[in-house]
């Protein structure tokens, strides 16, 4: 068992299956020492997590949805690399929050994913980040997040 897999187990985290693309794109691209993961939408064991922050969902529900995106990002990285120990660093996350025009807590929502990356990868999980609002997201989901990893 790899170090990261052991950490996931110790945290009680089971990764979902890496989601398949919903359109004409690939779930990840590796170029040199960088792994780009396509945007992962908020989905949990019961299906897509839908809604608009500031109307249907509060910050805690949004952060939970962002955490689900993070689990999917890690699952995609595992599918791409075969071994999560090949990840040297989480470089950047770009988070989109389906929110009302007056909702301003996008950073707190995307923290759900950021906190997961630090839990799983330790200091190597600290990353640059954007957290922005969107008037809508695919399929009505609450959150979508993409990632860039530095890999061996």
MDTraj code that builds the backbone (N, CA, C; nanometers):
import mdtraj as md
import numpy as np

residues = "UNK UNK UNK UNK UNK UNK UNK UNK UNK UNK UNK UNK UNK UNK UNK UNK UNK UNK UNK UNK UNK UNK UNK UNK UNK UNK UNK UNK UNK UNK UNK UNK UNK UNK UNK UNK UNK UNK UNK UNK UNK UNK UNK UNK UNK UNK UNK UNK UNK UNK UNK UNK UNK UNK UNK UNK UNK UNK UNK UNK UNK UNK UNK UNK UNK UNK UNK UNK UNK UNK UNK UNK UNK UNK UNK UNK UNK UNK UNK UNK UNK UNK UNK UNK UNK UNK UNK UNK UNK UNK UNK UNK UNK UNK UNK UNK UNK UNK UNK UNK UNK UNK UNK UNK UNK UNK UNK UNK UNK UNK UNK UNK UNK UNK UNK UNK UNK UNK UNK UNK UNK UNK UNK UNK UNK UNK UNK UNK UNK UNK UNK UNK UNK UNK UNK UNK UNK UNK UNK UNK UNK UNK UNK UNK UNK UNK UNK UNK UNK UNK UNK UNK".split()
xyz = np.array([
    [0.0848, -0.1177, 0.0000],
    [0.0000, 0.0000, 0.0000],
    [0.0895, 0.1242, 0.0000],
    [0.0569, 0.2206, -0.0867],
    [0.1367, 0.3423, -0.0955],
    [0.1142, 0.4300, 0.0277],
    [0.2004, 0.5281, 0.0456],
    [0.1894, 0.6203, 0.1584],
    [0.0571, 0.6973, 0.1527],
    [0.0218, 0.7463, 0.0354],
    [-0.1024, 0.8233, 0.0221],
    [-0.2231, 0.7314, 0.0411],
    [-0.2192, 0.6111, -0.0127],
    [-0.3304, 0.5170, 0.0093],
    [-0.3450, 0.4863, 0.1583],
    [-0.2342, 0.4724, 0.2296],
    [-0.2386, 0.4482, 0.3740],
    [-0.2992, 0.5682, 0.4461],
    [-0.2632, 0.6891, 0.4026],
    [-0.3203, 0.8088, 0.4636],
    [-0.4706, 0.8159, 0.4384],
    [-0.5129, 0.7853, 0.3154],
    [-0.6562, 0.7831, 0.2847],
    [-0.7286, 0.6845, 0.3757],
    [-0.6716, 0.5670, 0.3918],
    [-0.7308, 0.4650, 0.4780],
    [-0.7393, 0.5139, 0.6219],
    [-0.6316, 0.5750, 0.6716],
    [-0.6302, 0.6251, 0.8089],
    [-0.7347, 0.7346, 0.8292],
    [-0.7605, 0.8119, 0.7248],
    [-0.8610, 0.9182, 0.7317],
    [-1.0026, 0.8654, 0.7104],
    [-1.0135, 0.7361, 0.6781],
    [-1.1454, 0.6784, 0.6524],
    [-1.2041, 0.7209, 0.5187],
    [-1.1167, 0.7539, 0.4244],
    [-1.1606, 0.8021, 0.2937],
    [-1.1510, 0.6904, 0.1913],
    [-1.2610, 0.6655, 0.1231],
    [-1.2645, 0.5740, 0.0096],
    [-1.2879, 0.6576, -0.1153],
    [-1.1990, 0.6467, -0.2118],
    [-1.2147, 0.7234, -0.3350],
    [-1.3271, 0.6656, -0.4202],
    [-1.4009, 0.7531, -0.4876],
    [-1.5001, 0.7037, -0.5826],
    [-1.4288, 0.6526, -0.7072],
    [-1.5004, 0.5840, -0.7939],
    [-1.4453, 0.5500, -0.9247],
    [-1.4221, 0.6812, -1.0002],
    [-1.3160, 0.6862, -1.0782],
    [-1.2880, 0.8068, -1.1562],
    [-1.4017, 0.8285, -1.2566],
    [-1.4697, 0.9433, -1.2479],
    [-1.5827, 0.9679, -1.3385],
    [-1.5406, 0.9722, -1.4856],
    [-1.6284, 0.9239, -1.5703],
    [-1.6041, 0.9291, -1.7149],
    [-1.6453, 1.0665, -1.7671],
    [-1.5820, 1.1151, -1.8728],
    [-1.6198, 1.2442, -1.9302],
    [-1.7648, 1.2427, -1.9793],
    [-1.8307, 1.3581, -1.9664],
    [-1.9705, 1.3709, -2.0081],
    [-1.9831, 1.4261, -2.1494],
    [-1.8709, 1.4630, -2.2101],
    [-1.8745, 1.5222, -2.3448],
    [-1.7432, 1.4878, -2.4164],
    [-1.7078, 1.5655, -2.5166],
    [-1.5918, 1.5373, -2.6009],
    [-1.4645, 1.5979, -2.5415],
    [-1.4133, 1.5361, -2.4373],
    [-1.2878, 1.5757, -2.3752],
    [-1.2319, 1.4552, -2.3002],
    [-1.1089, 1.4672, -2.2530],
    [-1.0483, 1.3598, -2.1753],
    [-1.0445, 1.4020, -2.0285],
    [-1.0466, 1.3058, -1.9352],
    [-1.0503, 1.3424, -1.7940],
    [-0.9191, 1.3995, -1.7405],
    [-0.8085, 1.3712, -1.8087],
    [-0.6798, 1.4233, -1.7643],
    [-0.5833, 1.4251, -1.8805],
    [-0.4828, 1.5118, -1.8688],
    [-0.3740, 1.5195, -1.9656],
    [-0.2452, 1.5356, -1.8865],
    [-0.1477, 1.4534, -1.9205],
    [-0.0158, 1.4675, -1.8591],
    [0.0786, 1.5223, -1.9642],
    [0.1520, 1.6252, -1.9251],
    [0.2543, 1.6794, -2.0113],
    [0.3752, 1.7109, -1.9236],
    [0.4868, 1.6467, -1.9536],
    [0.6050, 1.6637, -1.8706],
    [0.5761, 1.6231, -1.7273],
    [0.6068, 1.7134, -1.6347],
    [0.5881, 1.6853, -1.4924],
    [0.4561, 1.7420, -1.4397],
    [0.3631, 1.7735, -1.5298],
    [0.2346, 1.8274, -1.4864],
    [0.1199, 1.7369, -1.5301],
    [0.0243, 1.7238, -1.4394],
    [-0.0975, 1.6483, -1.4661],
    [-0.2140, 1.7441, -1.4504],
    [-0.2883, 1.7640, -1.5585],
    [-0.4044, 1.8511, -1.5596],
    [-0.5290, 1.7634, -1.5501],
    [-0.6124, 1.7882, -1.4497],
    [-0.7363, 1.7127, -1.4327],
    [-0.8520, 1.8029, -1.4746],
    [-0.9343, 1.7541, -1.5667],
    [-1.0517, 1.8288, -1.6101],
    [-1.1436, 1.8557, -1.4922],
    [-1.2278, 1.9569, -1.5071],
    [-1.3211, 1.9932, -1.4012],
    [-1.4062, 1.8756, -1.3568],
    [-1.4113, 1.8548, -1.2265],
    [-1.4915, 1.7480, -1.1670],
    [-1.6115, 1.8123, -1.0984],
    [-1.7298, 1.7656, -1.1315],
    [-1.8510, 1.8239, -1.0752],
    [-1.8855, 1.7596, -0.9418],
    [-1.9641, 1.8317, -0.8634],
    [-2.0011, 1.7821, -0.7308],
    [-2.0988, 1.6663, -0.7431],
    [-2.0520, 1.5507, -0.6999],
    [-2.1347, 1.4292, -0.6990],
    [-2.0913, 1.3447, -0.5811],
    [-2.1893, 1.2850, -0.5155],
    [-2.1626, 1.1987, -0.4012],
    [-2.2212, 1.0620, -0.4259],
    [-2.2278, 0.9794, -0.3243],
    [-2.2809, 0.8436, -0.3394],
    [-2.4258, 0.8399, -0.3891],
    [-2.5019, 0.9472, -0.3616],
    [-2.6425, 0.9512, -0.4030],
    [-2.6637, 1.0252, -0.5345],
    [-2.5569, 1.0583, -0.6046],
    [-2.5687, 1.1270, -0.7328],
    [-2.5184, 1.2702, -0.7267],
    [-2.5551, 1.3472, -0.8288],
    [-2.5077, 1.4844, -0.8397],
    [-2.5601, 1.5708, -0.7252],
    [-2.4719, 1.6567, -0.6762],
    [-2.5091, 1.7534, -0.5727],
    [-2.5418, 1.8829, -0.6455],
    [-2.6697, 1.9122, -0.6528],
    [-2.7181, 2.0264, -0.7307],
    [-2.7633, 2.1384, -0.6391],
    [-2.7697, 2.2570, -0.6952],
    [-2.8237, 2.3710, -0.6233],
    [-2.7380, 2.4938, -0.6395],
    [-2.7927, 2.6045, -0.5937],
    [-2.7283, 2.7342, -0.6051],
    [-2.6968, 2.7851, -0.4639],
    [-2.5688, 2.8149, -0.4406],
    [-2.5273, 2.8715, -0.3125],
    [-2.5891, 3.0102, -0.2990],
    [-2.6414, 3.0365, -0.1809],
    [-2.7081, 3.1626, -0.1560],
    [-2.8579, 3.1541, -0.1781],
    [-2.9042, 3.0418, -0.2336],
    [-3.0482, 3.0213, -0.2538],
    [-3.0884, 2.8850, -0.1987],
    [-3.0346, 2.7786, -0.2574],
    [-3.0718, 2.6415, -0.2195],
    [-2.9791, 2.5800, -0.1158],
    [-2.8539, 2.6240, -0.1135],
    [-2.7511, 2.5613, -0.0297],
    [-2.6787, 2.6655, 0.0539],
    [-2.6350, 2.6248, 0.1735],
    [-2.5536, 2.7138, 0.2554],
    [-2.4053, 2.6810, 0.2350],
    [-2.3191, 2.7575, 0.2994],
    [-2.1743, 2.7408, 0.2822],
    [-2.1288, 2.6008, 0.3215],
    [-2.1807, 2.5457, 0.4297],
    [-2.1393, 2.4113, 0.4744],
    [-2.1746, 2.3065, 0.3688],
    [-2.2937, 2.3164, 0.3101],
    [-2.3328, 2.2217, 0.2050],
    [-2.2455, 2.2404, 0.0813],
    [-2.2106, 2.3649, 0.0504],
    [-2.1222, 2.3914, -0.0631],
    [-1.9833, 2.3356, -0.0410],
    [-1.9313, 2.3515, 0.0811],
    [-1.7986, 2.2979, 0.1131],
    [-1.7988, 2.1453, 0.1047],
    [-1.9081, 2.0818, 0.1468],
    [-1.9194, 1.9361, 0.1353],
    [-1.9214, 1.8948, -0.0125],
    [-1.9893, 1.9727, -0.0953],
    [-1.9916, 1.9449, -0.2394],
    [-1.8519, 1.9614, -0.2987],
    [-1.7787, 2.0638, -0.2550],
    [-1.6419, 2.0860, -0.3032],
    [-1.5498, 1.9717, -0.2607],
    [-1.5707, 1.9192, -0.1413],
    [-1.4921, 1.8044, -0.0950],
    [-1.5152, 1.6856, -0.1889],
    [-1.6388, 1.6648, -0.2315],
    [-1.6695, 1.5571, -0.3259],
    [-1.5947, 1.5780, -0.4576],
    [-1.5867, 1.7034, -0.5026],
    [-1.5078, 1.7329, -0.6229],
    [-1.3624, 1.6935, -0.6007],
    [-1.3103, 1.7237, -0.4826],
    [-1.1723, 1.6890, -0.4502],
    [-1.1481, 1.5397, -0.4516],
    [-1.2430, 1.4633, -0.4010],
    [-1.2300, 1.3170, -0.4057],
    [-1.2238, 1.2683, -0.5498],
    [-1.3063, 1.3278, -0.6366],
    [-1.3048, 1.2898, -0.7781],
    [-1.1730, 1.3305, -0.8441],
    [-1.1181, 1.4462, -0.8062],
    [-0.9886, 1.4881, -0.8605],
    [-0.8795, 1.3878, -0.8227],
    [-0.8787, 1.3445, -0.6972],
    [-0.7782, 1.2466, -0.6531],
    [-0.7998, 1.1133, -0.7242],
    [-0.9248, 1.0742, -0.7432],
    [-0.9543, 0.9494, -0.8152],
    [-0.9040, 0.9574, -0.9593],
    [-0.9211, 1.0721, -1.0235],
    [-0.8706, 1.0895, -1.1605],
    [-0.7179, 1.0833, -1.1622],
    [-0.6536, 1.1436, -1.0624],
    [-0.5074, 1.1385, -1.0547],
    [-0.4595, 0.9945, -1.0381],
    [-0.5302, 0.9179, -0.9571],
    [-0.4944, 0.7771, -0.9402],
    [-0.5118, 0.7007, -1.0716],
    [-0.6195, 0.7290, -1.1438],
    [-0.6407, 0.6640, -1.2739],
    [-0.5301, 0.7012, -1.3724],
    [-0.4847, 0.8250, -1.3663],
    [-0.3811, 0.8720, -1.4585],
    [-0.2439, 0.8164, -1.4251],
    [-0.2136, 0.8067, -1.2965],
    [-0.0775, 0.7731, -1.2528],
    [-0.0608, 0.6305, -1.2029],
    [-0.1685, 0.5697, -1.1572],
    [-0.1601, 0.4357, -1.1010],
    [-0.1157, 0.4336, -0.9559],
    [-0.0416, 0.5349, -0.9125],
    [0.0111, 0.5408, -0.7767],
    [0.0097, 0.6860, -0.7317],
    [-0.0679, 0.7161, -0.6296],
    [-0.0794, 0.8544, -0.5821],
    [0.0498, 0.9065, -0.5212],
    [0.1419, 0.8187, -0.4856],
    [0.2715, 0.8639, -0.4348],
    [0.3548, 0.9323, -0.5427],
    [0.3127, 0.9229, -0.6670],
    [0.3821, 0.9925, -0.7763],
    [0.3483, 1.1410, -0.7799],
    [0.2502, 1.1829, -0.6993],
    [0.2167, 1.3256, -0.6913],
    [0.3170, 1.3936, -0.5998],
    [0.3883, 1.4924, -0.6538],
    [0.4858, 1.5673, -0.5754],
    [0.4218, 1.6874, -0.5074],
    [0.3192, 1.7445, -0.5728],
    [0.2583, 1.8660, -0.5196],
    [0.1253, 1.8926, -0.5882],
    [0.0313, 1.9439, -0.5125],
    [-0.0899, 2.0011, -0.5700],
    [-0.0508, 2.1448, -0.6052],
    [-0.0513, 2.1776, -0.7340],
    [-0.0039, 2.3081, -0.7793],
    [-0.1151, 2.4124, -0.7731],
    [-0.2319, 2.3789, -0.8332],
    [-0.3386, 2.4780, -0.8408],
    [-0.4745, 2.4122, -0.8503],
    [-0.5731, 2.4744, -0.7846],
    [-0.7134, 2.4390, -0.7991],
    [-0.7858, 2.5595, -0.8566],
    [-0.8804, 2.5342, -0.9456],
    [-0.9688, 2.6384, -0.9961],
    [-1.1101, 2.5919, -0.9661],
    [-1.1784, 2.6676, -0.8790],
    [-1.3107, 2.6283, -0.8335],
    [-1.4188, 2.7224, -0.8820],
    [-1.5283, 2.6628, -0.9270],
    [-1.6446, 2.7377, -0.9741],
    [-1.7623, 2.7045, -0.8829],
    [-1.8302, 2.8080, -0.8350],
    [-1.9408, 2.7915, -0.7421],
    [-2.0684, 2.8443, -0.8080],
    [-2.1682, 2.7589, -0.8219],
    [-2.2985, 2.7973, -0.8749],
    [-2.3654, 2.8799, -0.7653],
    [-2.3725, 3.0121, -0.7853],
    [-2.4213, 3.0966, -0.6767],
    [-2.5017, 3.2159, -0.7255],
    [-2.5774, 3.2700, -0.6324],
    [-2.6556, 3.3900, -0.6609],
    [-2.5605, 3.5083, -0.6786],
    [-2.6116, 3.6155, -0.7379],
    [-2.5295, 3.7340, -0.7646],
    [-2.4752, 3.7982, -0.6375],
    [-2.5470, 3.7844, -0.5260],
    [-2.5023, 3.8484, -0.4025],
    [-2.4255, 3.7546, -0.3090],
    [-2.4009, 3.6307, -0.3492],
    [-2.3252, 3.5357, -0.2674],
    [-2.1772, 3.5695, -0.2790],
    [-2.1084, 3.5821, -0.1654],
    [-1.9675, 3.6230, -0.1685],
    [-1.8737, 3.5284, -0.0940],
    [-1.9210, 3.4111, -0.0568],
    [-1.8389, 3.3180, 0.0203],
    [-1.7807, 3.2046, -0.0637],
    [-1.7489, 3.2323, -0.1898],
    [-1.6896, 3.1300, -0.2758],
    [-1.5619, 3.0703, -0.2159],
    [-1.4733, 3.1516, -0.1553],
    [-1.3523, 3.0923, -0.0975],
    [-1.3818, 2.9884, 0.0108],
    [-1.4805, 3.0159, 0.0947],
    [-1.5148, 2.9219, 0.2010],
    [-1.5725, 2.7927, 0.1440],
    [-1.6453, 2.8015, 0.0331],
    [-1.6983, 2.6820, -0.0331],
    [-1.5835, 2.5979, -0.0873],
    [-1.4928, 2.6583, -0.1616],
    [-1.3828, 2.5840, -0.2244],
    [-1.2846, 2.5314, -0.1200],
    [-1.2877, 2.5890, 0.0018],
    [-1.2061, 2.5325, 0.1100],
    [-1.2372, 2.3849, 0.1342],
    [-1.3576, 2.3413, 0.1019],
    [-1.3906, 2.1995, 0.1182],
    [-1.2949, 2.1103, 0.0406],
    [-1.2546, 2.1546, -0.0766],
    [-1.1573, 2.0799, -0.1575],
    [-1.0147, 2.1088, -0.1101],
    [-0.9844, 2.2356, -0.0852],
    [-0.8492, 2.2724, -0.0412],
    [-0.8104, 2.2000, 0.0875],
    [-0.9030, 2.1969, 0.1831],
    [-0.8745, 2.1288, 0.3097],
    [-0.8478, 1.9799, 0.2866],
    [-0.9242, 1.9184, 0.1962],
    [-0.9028, 1.7766, 0.1645],
    [-0.7629, 1.7546, 0.1084],
    [-0.7178, 1.8410, 0.0187],
    [-0.5854, 1.8241, -0.0413],
    [-0.4762, 1.8287, 0.0648],
    [-0.4906, 1.9163, 0.1635],
    [-0.3910, 1.9240, 0.2710],
    [-0.4018, 1.8019, 0.3619],
    [-0.5233, 1.7559, 0.3905],
    [-0.5402, 1.6343, 0.4717],
    [-0.4701, 1.5156, 0.4075],
    [-0.4868, 1.5020, 0.2764],
    [-0.4364, 1.3847, 0.2051],
    [-0.2870, 1.3962, 0.1725],
    [-0.2424, 1.5122, 0.1245],
    [-0.1053, 1.5265, 0.0749],
    [-0.0140, 1.6042, 0.1688],
    [-0.0640, 1.6460, 0.2847],
    [0.0183, 1.7217, 0.3790],
    [0.0620, 1.8538, 0.3178],
    [0.1843, 1.8959, 0.3480],
    [0.2353, 2.0243, 0.2967],
    [0.2353, 2.0294, 0.1442],
    [0.2526, 1.9151, 0.0796],
    [0.2497, 1.9104, -0.0673],
    [0.1090, 1.9374, -0.1214],
    [0.0107, 1.9384, -0.0330],
    [-0.1262, 1.9669, -0.0739],
    [-0.1592, 2.1146, -0.0749],
    [-0.0706, 2.1988, -0.0214],
    [-0.0936, 2.3442, -0.0224],
    [-0.0723, 2.3944, -0.1643],
    [-0.1622, 2.4795, -0.2125],
    [-0.1682, 2.5102, -0.3550],
    [-0.2120, 2.6533, -0.3798],
    [-0.1870, 2.7001, -0.5012],
    [-0.2465, 2.8247, -0.5489],
    [-0.3912, 2.7934, -0.5856],
    [-0.4771, 2.8979, -0.5912],
    [-0.6176, 2.8673, -0.6115],
    [-0.6953, 2.9880, -0.6614],
    [-0.8004, 2.9596, -0.7366],
    [-0.9028, 3.0574, -0.7719],
    [-1.0353, 3.0013, -0.7245],
    [-1.1234, 3.0899, -0.6774],
    [-1.2582, 3.0507, -0.6355],
    [-1.3528, 3.1567, -0.6904],
    [-1.4300, 3.1194, -0.7909],
    [-1.5138, 3.2176, -0.8594],
    [-1.6592, 3.1727, -0.8642],
    [-1.7453, 3.2700, -0.8837],
    [-1.8882, 3.2450, -0.8944],
    [-1.9251, 3.2173, -1.0396],
    [-2.0293, 3.1378, -1.0580],
    [-2.0842, 3.1119, -1.1910],
    [-2.2358, 3.1217, -1.1806],
    [-2.2969, 3.1777, -1.2825],
    [-2.4432, 3.1904, -1.2835],
    [-2.5103, 3.0541, -1.2912],
    [-2.4427, 2.9584, -1.3534],
    [-2.4904, 2.8202, -1.3577],
    [-2.3723, 2.7308, -1.3895],
    [-2.3887, 2.6025, -1.3597],
    [-2.2857, 2.5034, -1.3887],
    [-2.3514, 2.3848, -1.4586],
    [-2.2725, 2.3005, -1.5262],
    [-2.3302, 2.1867, -1.5981],
    [-2.4217, 2.1016, -1.5100],
    [-2.5341, 2.0646, -1.5665],
    [-2.6325, 1.9769, -1.5014],
    [-2.6917, 2.0360, -1.3734],
    [-2.6646, 2.1664, -1.3482],
    [-2.7175, 2.2314, -1.2290],
    [-2.6412, 2.2011, -1.1020],
    [-2.5186, 2.1462, -1.1146],
    [-2.4419, 2.1110, -0.9954],
    [-2.4002, 2.2357, -0.9184],
    [-2.3686, 2.2161, -0.7915],
    [-2.3321, 2.3264, -0.7031],
    [-2.1889, 2.3750, -0.7239],
    [-2.0972, 2.2821, -0.7536],
    [-1.9549, 2.3151, -0.7592],
    [-1.8875, 2.2344, -0.8698],
    [-1.7876, 2.2947, -0.9335],
    [-1.6977, 2.2250, -1.0257],
    [-1.5569, 2.2735, -0.9969],
    [-1.4616, 2.1792, -0.9923],
    [-1.3224, 2.2150, -0.9623],
    [-1.2290, 2.1382, -1.0546],
    [-1.1290, 2.2089, -1.1056],
    [-1.0228, 2.1460, -1.1846],
    [-0.8910, 2.1580, -1.1085],
    [-0.7922, 2.0773, -1.1465],
    [-0.6650, 2.0768, -1.0714],
    [-0.5449, 2.0576, -1.1618],
    [-0.4330, 2.1081, -1.1122],
    [-0.3023, 2.0831, -1.1730],
    [-0.2151, 2.0244, -1.0635],
    [-0.1520, 1.9108, -1.0935],
    [-0.0603, 1.8442, -1.0015],
    [0.0786, 1.8408, -1.0635],
    [0.1826, 1.8523, -0.9811],
    [0.3182, 1.8223, -1.0233],
    [0.3424, 1.6764, -0.9916],
    [0.3950, 1.6015, -1.0900],
    [0.4118, 1.4576, -1.0728],
    [0.5536, 1.4147, -1.1076],
    [0.5871, 1.2961, -1.0585],
    [0.7173, 1.2355, -1.0909],
    [0.7098, 1.1710, -1.2275],
])
top = md.Topology()
chain = top.add_chain()
for i, resn in enumerate(residues, 1):
    res = top.add_residue(resn, chain, resSeq=i)
    for name in ("N", "CA", "C"):
        top.add_atom(name, md.element.get_by_symbol(name[0]), res)
traj = md.Trajectory(xyz[None], top)
